[in-house]
Amino acid sequence: MGITKLADLIRSDAPDAVSYKDISDYTGKVIALDTSVVLNQFRAATPSLSPLTGVFFRTLTFLEHDIKPVFVFDGKPPVEKTPVVRNIYRLRILTCFWREFS
């Protein structure tokens, strides 16, 4: 789910704790990506396109920089996350319903 503006919060108390890296700093490395986060980034940024299109082009960018992406699929969410998952599910149903009848 993430915490909105977490980097800003950390930066305000510990400015050296957050740094920016160039993609070339990861050349020759293997990186793990949380697939659900990546898909949701593209779903939010480009709602008219399939998130798989975004994943495809991001993967190409990594490969062009000799970075090997490993897409990680997490398991069942913890019990504490049940209310959040339920709300997301409800929103998806309402969104699908509205698109179909609007």
C-alpha positions in Angstrom: 0.0 0.0 0.0 2.8 2.4 0.9 2.9 5.6 2.9 2.2 8.8 1.1 5.2 11.2 1.1 7.3 8.8 3.2 10.5 10.0 1.6 9.6 13.6 2.5 8.9 12.7 6.1 12.2 10.8 6.4 14.1 13.6 4.6 12.8 16.2 7.1 14.3 14.4 10.1 17.3 12.6 8.4 18.3 14.4 5.2 21.1 12.0 4.4 18.9 8.9 4.7 17.2 9.4 1.3 19.3 9.6 -1.8 18.7 9.6 -5.5 20.5 7.1 -7.8 20.8 7.0 -11.5 19.6 4.0 -13.4 23.2 3.4 -14.5 24.2 2.7 -10.8 22.3 -0.6 -11.2 24.0 -1.8 -14.4 25.0 -5.4 -14.1 22.7 -6.1 -11.1 19.6 -8.1 -10.5 16.7 -6.2 -8.9 13.5 -7.4 -7.3 10.3 -5.6 -8.1 7.0 -6.0 -6.2 4.7 -6.8 -9.1 1.6 -5.5 -7.5 3.2 -2.1 -6.9 4.6 -1.9 -10.4 1.2 -2.8 -11.9 -0.6 -0.3 -9.7 1.8 2.5 -10.7 1.0 2.0 -14.3 -2.7 1.6 -13.7 -2.8 4.9 -11.9 -0.5 6.8 -14.3 -2.1 5.5 -17.5 -5.7 4.3 -16.9 -6.4 4.1 -20.6 -3.6 1.6 -21.3 -3.0 -1.9 -20.0 -0.6 -1.9 -17.1 1.2 -4.8 -18.9 2.3 -2.2 -21.6 4.0 -0.2 -18.9 5.6 -3.3 -17.4 6.9 -4.3 -20.9 8.5 -0.9 -21.5 10.0 -0.7 -18.0 11.5 -4.2 -18.5 13.0 -3.0 -21.8 14.5 0.0 -20.1 16.1 -2.3 -17.5 17.4 -4.7 -20.1 18.9 -1.8 -22.1 20.9 -0.9 -19.0 22.0 -4.5 -18.4 19.7 -4.8 -15.3 17.9 -8.0 -14.7 14.4 -7.5 -13.2 12.9 -10.2 -11.1 9.1 -9.7 -10.6 8.0 -10.9 -7.2 4.4 -11.9 -6.5 3.6 -11.8 -2.9 1.3 -14.3 -1.2 -2.0 -13.9 0.7 -2.2 -10.5 2.5 -2.0 -10.5 6.3 -5.3 -10.5 8.3 -4.6 -6.9 9.4 -4.9 -5.8 5.8 -8.4 -7.4 5.3 -10.4 -4.1 5.7 -8.2 -2.4 3.2 -8.4 -5.2 0.7 -12.2 -5.3 1.1 -12.5 -1.6 0.3 -10.3 -1.9 -2.7 -12.4 -4.8 -4.0 -15.6 -2.7 -3.5 -14.1 0.2 -5.3 -13.2 -2.0 -8.3 -16.7 -3.4 -8.5 -18.2 0.1 -8.4 -15.7 1.4 -11.0 -16.5 -1.5 -13.3 -20.3 -1.1 -12.8 -20.0 2.7 -13.5 -18.0 2.2 -16.7 -20.5 -0.3 -18.0 -23.5 1.9 -17.4 -22.2 5.4 -18.0 
